[in-house]
């Protein structure tokens, strides 16, 4: 068996393809059934977020199993296998373990140290377990990954400061907007990202006036009521759009939601750099959509600033540089935990087979002694005890090295091959 993780590098895919490979919580069960319906995949867990879609799997045969997972990616995205093969990454055994631990720790996130990913790792494991698609290897791996994520957030400062896209966007905005607390703010979209923005604004009391608008009135009013904000229906939002100073746009639309036509016609093209000139009103748009939710033409207007995911990436990359020492600490912890996890797997995975091997050795020893029972009876008690000790020591010494190798390699593809060889050579069940 082989432990693998296969994921798609979403940043190298077109936007429409990127959207198609996101697996929702509701769709995950049917996709898990589809994956584990292949003969070479014995366990599977799908971890899918707005920035990653990864399949963790235990494969009975490596190459056929990898091909089946690639075919699944091609199927759900409706693109050819060559494109999937060029966009995917794959880690196996130790590297797969390390990758999941890095994900759970927030080291592989858009915003370093983000906490939400830990919940997503836990949820992915729970869904697979409920559907019966994860077994002893992946259940243990994901449980350990959650422990690693918690340990790193406790023992390092990786989660200090900006730790989510929402908090990063607010932090970036505060560097460019004077007196944000006095601005009128609009959140367009009440999905996961929109609610995260609302939650951060509520906690930090960043504005005296926040309004939420969403295509679905029920969802929009629920989020607005939860945080004590106002709700504006979609049609009115477009009519009253220009009264807002700051607009967060967080929809899943494939076309721009904020267009040039929606802004006041009095604005003209920029003649200089960004910034708030005296007596002028600067409007800010934070575009968190993938693809972009704000038309590129909007950013050409006078006294309009648009911050998109590229701006945010530059900002969080600078934040990452300031945390390099904490990243090093986290990496050392992950190395320790990979070793600890392998030791636990070895102890659990190889123990039954090692016990069977030693039992078989002792059975052979006793069977051989029984053949010479008549001669042994002629010995005195001390002599018989000596024979017992010598033969037991021979068996223990003979089986020591195979037992150690089985434990050391347990959980890896090499370990599985060795276990199968021992079963065949010693006729063990």
N, C-alpha and C positions, 0 to 999 in steps of 0.2 A: 504493500500500500504506500501511497505518497500523499503528503499534505501539501496542498497548493493554494495560492490565491491568484486569481486572474482578474485584472481590472482593466478599465478603458481610460486612457488619458483624454479626459473630456476637453481639455484645452486645445487639442489638435483636431477636434471634430467640428463640423459646421453646427450652427445653433440648432437647426431643426433636428439633426441627428442626436445632438446632446440631450435634447428634451425627450427623445423617444426611448432612451436607455435608462431613464430614471424609473425605478420600480417603486410604486407606492406601497404603503403598509397593507392596503386592501388587496393589491394584486400579488403580493409576495407569496402567499400560499400556493397559488396555481403555478407560479414560476418554479417554486421549489419542487413541486410534484413533477413538473416537466423535466427539470434537471435530473432528479433522482430516478426518473423513469429509464434513464440510460444505464446499461449494465455495468459500465466502468466507473460510475459515481455512486459511492456507498453513503456518503454524508455530504450535506451542502447547507450553507448559510449565505444569504444575500444581504450585503450591506450597501444600501443605496441612499445617497443624500443629494443635495443640489449640486455638489461638486465632485461626487464620486459614485461609481457603481462597481462593486467588487463581489466576486463569488469566491468564497472559501470552501474548499472541497477536499474530501478524502477519496482518492482514486485507487481502484483496484489495479488498473493498468494506466501508466502515466500518459503516454502519447495519445492513445485513443480517448482517454478522459479529457485531456486538454482540447482535442479537436471537437469533442461534444460540447464543451463549454463555449468555445469560439462560435460554433454553429448556433448555440442558443443566443449569444449576443447578436449575431447577424439576423436571426429570426425576429427578435423583438424590436430591432432598429430598422429592419427592412433594407439593409445594405449588404454589399457583397463581402465575402469572407476575406478577400485581400485587404480591404479597407480596415476591417476589424483586426486582422493580424498585424497591420502596420501601426494601429493605434493602441493596441493592448500591451500591458506589462504582465509579467508572471514571476512569482517567487515561489520557491518550494522549500519544504522542511524548515531548517533554522531561519532562513530569510523570510519565509512566510510568517513564522512566529514573531520575529522582530518587527515586521511590517505592521501586524495587527496591534502590537504593543505601542508602536509609534503613533498609530491612528488613535488609539484609546487615550494616549497621553496628550493628544492635541499637537504633536510635532509635525504631523502631515496635513494640518488644517490650513485653510485660507488665512485664518487669524491664529497665530501661535497660542497654544494653551486653551483654546476654546473648550467650554465645558459641555456644550450640547452634544458633541460627538460621543461622549461617554454614554449618554442616554440612548443614542442611536445604536451603539454597539450592543447595549443590553437588550433593546427592543428586537434587534435582528436575531439575536440568540434565542429569545423567548418565542418568537414566531416560528422559527425552525423547529424548536423543541416541541411546541404544541402540535405541529403538523407531523411529528415523528420523522423529520428529515435530518436531524443531527444525532450523532451517536456519541460514544464515550470520548472520542478524540476531540471533536469540535465543541462539545459541551464543556469539557475541561479547559480547552483553550480560551473560549470566550469568557468563562468565569474568571480565569487567571488574568485575562486582559483588563477586565474591569478592576480587579485588585491593583494591577500595575498603574492604571490611570489614576486611581485614588491615591496610591502611594506617592506618585510623582507630584501630584498637586499639593500633597501634604509636606513633602520633604524638600521641594524646590519652590521658587517664586515664579514658576512658568505661567501660572494663572493670575498673577498680579496685573492690575491695570486693564488694558483693552484685551478682551478675550472672546469677542463675538463680532460678526459683521455689523450688527446693530450698534454695539458700543463703539466700534472703530469708526463708523460713519458719523456718529455724534461727536466723537473726539476730533475727527478731521474738521467737521463743521465748526466747532468751537474755535478752531484756529483761524478761521476765515470770516466768521460772522460776529460782529460786535453785539453784545447784549441779546443773546439768543433767547433769554427768558422773556423778553419783551416782544418777540416776534409772534405772528400768527402762523401756525404750522398746520399743514395738511398732509395726511398719510393716505396715499392712493393705493388701495389693496389691503385686504384684511387676512391674508394668508399667514403662513408661519413667519415670514420675514416682517410683514406689516405689524403683526402682533408683537414681535420681538422689539421693533422700534417703539411701539406704544408702551411696552413694559419698561423699557429703558428711560423713556421720557417721563413716565409716571414716577419711577423711583428717584430720578434726579431732579424732578420738578423743573425741567428745562424750559417750560413755556407756560404762560398763563392761559393760553388758548390753543387747544389741539383739536382738530377735526379729522374724522376718518370717513373715507368714501370707498365703497366697494360695489361691484356689480350685483352681488347677492345682498339684498337688504338685511336678511336675517343674520347672516354671518357678520356683516359690518356693524349692525347694532349690538350684537353680542359682544364683540371686541370693544366697541366704544363704551358700553355700559360697564364692562369689566374694569376699565381703568378710569372711569369718570370723565370721559371725553364726549364731544359732540359727534353726531352722525349726520352726514349729508348724502342724499341719494345721488346716484350716478349722473342723472340728467342735470340736477342743480349744480353739481360740482363743476360741470363744464361751463355753466353760465356764470357762476360766482368765483371761478378759478382765480381771477386776477387779484382778489383781495388778500391772498396768502403771500407771506414773505418767504417762507421756506416750504418746499414740497418734497416729500419722500415718495418715490414711485417704486412699488414693489410687486407689480403684477406678473403673471405668467404669460402675458400676451406675446405673440410672435411679431407684432407690429407695434410701432411707437404709440403710446397712449397719450403722451403730451406732445402736441404738434405746434408748429409756428402759428397757425390760425387761432389757437386758443389763447395766445398771449395778446396783450394790447397792441394795437396796430401802430401806436405812436413810437415804439422802440425803433432804433436804427442800428445799423451794423456797428460793431465795435471799431473804435479808432485807436485804442491804446490797450494797455494791459488791464488785468483784472484788479478789482479793488473798489472800495466804496468811496466815491468822491463826495465832498462836502455838499450837503443839501440834496443829494440824490438818493433814490431808493434802489437798493440792490436786491434782486430776487435770487434765491439759491435753489437749485434742484439737485437732489441726491438720487441718482438713477441706480438702483440696485437690481435691475432686471437683467436677465440673460435669456434672450438677446435684449438689447437696449430698449428701454421703455420711453426714453425721451429722444425726440428727433434731433439729429445732429445740427439742424438749422437753428434750433433754439439757442445753442451755445454761441451763435454769432451775434446775438442781440446785445445792444448797449446795456450795461448794468445788469447783466444776467450771468451767473456762474453756474456751471453744470459740473458736478462731480460724479463720475461713473466708476465702475468696478476696476478700471485700470488705474484711476487716481487712488482708489482705496487700496489697491495692491501695492502701489509704491509706498503708501503711508504705513501699511502693516509690515512691509519688508524692512522699513527703517526701524520699526518697533522690534522686529525680530533681531536685528543687529544689536540692539541694546540689551537683549536677553541671551546673548551667546553663551555667557557663563552658565546660565540656568539650563540651556539646551545641552551643554556638555555634561552637567550633573544628571540630567534626565537620561541621556544616552548611556551613561555608566550604570544607572539603575536598571535600564532596559537590558543591558548585557548580563547583569546579575540575574534578572528575572527570567531571561531566556534559558540560562543555565539551570536555574531552579526548576523551571517548568519541565525541561528535558529530564531532570532527575526524578521528578514526580511521575512523569509518564513512564520512565524506565522502570521505576519501582512497581508501578501498577500494571503496566503492560506486560512486563517480562516475568513477573512473580509467579503466575500460574504455570507458565511453561517451565521455568526453572525448577519449581516444586515437582512437576511431573518428571522432569529429567532426572532429578536426584532420587525420586521414588523408583524410577525405572532402574537406575544404577544400583540402588539398594536391593531391589528384587533380584537382580542378576547375581549380586554378591551372596544373598541368602540362598538362592537356588543352587549356586555352586558349592557352598558350604554343606548343604544338605546331601549332595552327592558323596561327600567324604565323611558323612556322619559317623560311620562305623569306626573310622580311624581317629576322628576327633574324640570319640568316647574313651579311647584309650589314654587320652591325655588327662592330666590333672586340671583342676579348676583354673589355676593361674595360667597354665599353658593355653587353655581354651580362651580365656579372657584376652590373652596376648594376640591370638589369631584374630579374634573379633576386632580388636583395636587396629591391627595392621591392615586388615581387609577394608575396614571402614575408612581408614586414612587414605588408602590407595584410591578408592572410589571418589572421596572428597577432593583429593588432589587432582585426579583426572578430570573431574567436572568443574573445577574452580574457574579455569580460564574461559571455557564456553559460557558459564553462567555470567561472568563479568561482562563479556562481549555482548551477550543478549541484553543485559541491563543498560549498557552504555549506548547501544544503537537502537534501543526500543523507541518506536514512534517515527523512525525514519524509514525511507525506502530500503536502505541497506539492512536495517533491523528486521524488517518484514521478510526479506529474502533469507536472512540467517535463521529466523524462527521457522520458516517453512522448511529449510534444509534440515534443521534439528528434528522437526516432526517426522520427516520422511526417513532420515537416517536411523532414528531410534524407535520408529514405529509408534509415535505418540498420537493420541487422539486430538 
